Amino acid sequence: MKVLIIEDEKELSESISAYLANEQFVCERTFDFNSSMEKIAMHDYACIVLDVNLPGGSGLDILKELKNQDKTDGILIISARNSLDDKVFALNIGADDYLTKPFHLPELAARVNAIIRRKAFEGKNEINCKELKLDLTEKNVKVHDNPVDLTKKEYEMLLYFVSNKNRVISKNAIAEHLWGDNMEVSGNYDFIYTHIKNLRRKLIHAGAADYIKSIYGMGYKFSI
């Protein structure tokens, strides 16, 4: 899952990014209002960790713009403002949660996970899809209740497919979702084919049906 961290304190931003990356999130970072507005206009995120006070503008205006665009990115506000009025205002204009600084990184990660579960998976900690079972807390997969040994990217790819089942997903969307700003593919998506081939092989070997279909010239579909 891809997360955008909008925080001008670079040390805090780096700490959040490192911790969430360890929790298997792909993290992108911006540090001011204008670059953040460019990011949200170009990309979608599972969750945005959004500071209120930013160079060049307010994080609350970014939140308002997200809602004006009818975007469905989850929003976790982080702020030194601790008043009830500030929290109520942010939640009323569309934030999914509000966390006051200073905070513990495990709590932030738990809140990000909770937002994503609510928005993408109806609040569930476990997804059952035919013979497949995905545990969102432990980040593991079972087929017919037997564990399947997936790499981090294979797990994230399967989760992305399941959350978009029966929809065609372009190779570019898969690359952006799983690698974010950390790579430039230049039109060569051979690495995606390799990951999908390995994922399909492991699932089929474990007894699952072959749900991942290649759609010529378009991308892939998890058909179920």
C-alpha positions in Angstrom: 0.0 0.0 0.0 1.3 3.5 -0.9 1.3 6.2 1.7 2.1 9.9 1.3 3.7 11.7 4.3 3.2 15.5 4.2 5.4 16.8 7.0 7.8 19.7 6.9 9.9 18.5 9.9 12.3 16.3 7.9 13.6 14.3 10.9 10.0 13.4 11.9 9.1 12.7 8.2 12.1 10.4 7.9 11.2 8.6 11.1 7.6 8.1 10.0 8.7 6.9 6.6 11.2 4.4 8.0 8.7 3.0 10.4 5.9 2.6 7.9 8.3 1.1 5.3 9.2 -1.5 7.9 5.4 -2.2 8.2 5.4 -2.9 4.4 4.1 0.4 3.2 5.6 2.2 0.2 6.2 5.8 1.4 6.5 9.0 -0.5 7.3 12.3 1.2 6.6 16.0 0.6 7.6 18.9 2.8 5.6 21.9 1.7 2.2 23.0 0.5 2.9 23.4 -3.3 4.7 20.1 -3.8 2.0 18.3 -1.8 -0.7 19.7 -4.0 1.2 18.5 -7.1 1.4 15.0 -5.6 -2.2 14.6 -4.7 -3.2 15.9 -8.2 -1.1 13.3 -9.9 -1.4 10.2 -7.7 -3.8 8.3 -5.4 -2.7 6.9 -2.0 -4.1 4.4 0.4 -3.5 6.9 3.2 -2.0 10.4 3.5 -0.4 11.4 6.8 -1.0 15.2 6.8 0.5 17.9 9.0 -1.6 21.0 9.4 1.2 23.6 9.5 3.2 23.6 6.2 5.5 26.1 4.4 3.4 27.9 1.8 -0.1 26.9 3.1 -2.3 24.8 5.4 -2.7 21.1 5.4 -6.4 21.7 6.0 -6.6 23.4 2.6 -5.0 20.2 1.1 -7.7 18.2 2.9 -10.4 20.4 1.4 -9.0 20.1 -2.1 -8.9 16.3 -1.8 -12.6 16.4 -0.9 -13.4 18.9 -3.7 -11.8 16.4 -6.1 -13.9 13.5 -4.6 -10.7 11.6 -3.9 -10.9 8.6 -1.6 -7.4 8.7 -0.1 -7.5 8.0 3.7 -6.4 11.1 5.7 -4.7 11.0 9.0 -4.1 14.5 10.4 -1.0 15.0 12.6 -0.8 18.2 14.5 0.6 19.9 17.5 -2.8 21.5 18.0 -4.6 19.7 20.7 -7.8 21.6 21.2 -11.1 19.8 20.7 -12.3 22.5 18.3 -9.3 21.8 16.0 -10.0 18.1 16.0 -13.7 18.5 15.4 -13.1 20.9 12.5 -10.6 18.6 10.8 -12.9 15.6 11.2 -15.9 17.5 10.0 -14.2 18.6 6.7 -13.2 15.1 5.9 -10.2 13.8 7.9 -10.5 10.1 8.8 -8.5 10.5 12.0 -6.5 13.0 14.1 -3.3 12.4 16.0 -1.7 14.9 18.3 2.0 15.5 18.4 4.1 14.1 20.0 3.0 10.6 19.3 4.5 7.1 19.2 5.2 5.6 15.8 3.4 2.3 16.6 0.2 4.2 17.3 0.5 6.2 14.1 1.0 2.9 12.1 -2.0 1.4 13.8 -4.1 4.3 12.9 -2.9 4.2 9.3 -3.8 0.5 9.1 -7.2 1.1 10.7 -8.0 3.9 8.1 -7.0 1.6 5.2 -9.1 -1.3 6.6 -12.1 0.9 7.1 -11.9 2.4 3.6 -10.8 -0.5 1.5 -11.8 -3.6 3.4 -14.9 -2.6 5.5 -12.9 -2.5 8.7 -11.9 -6.2 8.5 -8.6 -7.6 9.7 -9.0 -10.6 7.5 -10.1 -11.0 3.9 -11.6 -14.2 2.7 -11.7 -14.6 -1.1 -12.7 -18.1 -2.1 -9.9 -20.4 -0.9 -7.6 -17.5 -0.2 -7.3 -15.9 3.3 -5.3 -12.7 3.8 -4.5 -11.6 7.3 -4.1 -7.8 7.2 -2.6 -7.7 10.7 0.0 -10.4 10.4 0.4 -9.7 6.6 0.3 -13.3 5.6 -1.7 -15.5 3.2 -3.2 -18.9 3.4 -4.7 -21.2 0.8 -7.2 -23.7 2.2 -5.8 -22.6 5.7 -2.3 -23.6 4.7 0.4 -20.8 4.8 1.9 -19.6 1.5 5.4 -18.2 1.7 5.2 -14.9 -0.2 7.8 -12.1 -0.5 6.8 -8.6 0.7 6.1 -7.5 -2.9 4.1 -10.6 -3.7 1.9 -10.1 -0.7 1.4 -6.4 -1.5 0.6 -7.3 -5.1 -2.0 -9.9 -4.1 -3.6 -7.5 -1.7 -3.8 -4.9 -4.4 -5.4 -7.4 -6.8 -7.9 -8.6 -4.2 -8.9 -5.0 -3.3 -9.4 -4.4 -7.0 -10.9 -7.7 -8.0 -12.6 -8.0 -11.4 -11.0 -4.6 -12.5 -8.3 -4.3 -15.1 -5.2 -2.8 -13.5 -2.5 -1.3 -15.8 1.1 -2.2 -15.4 1.9 1.4 -14.7 -0.7 1.4 -11.8 0.9 -1.7 -10.4 4.4 -0.3 -10.6 3.3 3.0 -9.0 1.4 1.3 -6.2 4.1 -1.1 -5.2 7.2 1.0 -5.8 6.1 4.6 -5.8 8.8 7.2 -6.3 11.6 4.6 -5.7 11.9 3.6 -9.3 11.7 4.7 -12.9 10.5 1.9 -15.3 10.8 3.8 -18.6 8.1 1.6 -20.2 9.9 -1.7 -19.3 7.6 -3.7 -17.0 9.4 -7.1 -17.2 9.9 -6.9 -13.4 6.2 -6.9 -12.9 5.7 -9.9 -15.1 8.4 -11.7 -13.0 6.6 -10.9 -9.7 3.2 -11.9 -11.1 4.6 -15.1 -12.5 6.1 -16.0 -9.1 2.9 -15.1 -7.3 0.7 -17.2 -9.6 3.1 -20.1 -9.3 3.1 -20.1 -5.5 -0.7 -19.7 -5.2 -1.5 -22.5 -7.7 1.1 -24.8 -6.1 -0.7 -24.2 -2.8 -4.0 -25.2 -4.3 -5.6 -21.9 -5.4 -7.3 -21.4 -8.7 -5.5 -19.2 -11.3 -7.3 -15.9 -10.7 -4.7 -13.5 -12.2 -5.4 -13.0 -15.9 -3.3 -11.0 -18.4 -5.4 -8.6 -20.4 -3.5 -8.0 -23.7 -2.4 -4.4 -24.2 -4.0 -3.3 -20.9 -2.6 -5.0 -17.8 -4.0 -7.6 -15.4 -7.2 -8.6 -13.8 -7.9 -10.6 -10.7 -11.0 -12.5 -12.0 -13.1 -14.2 -9.4 
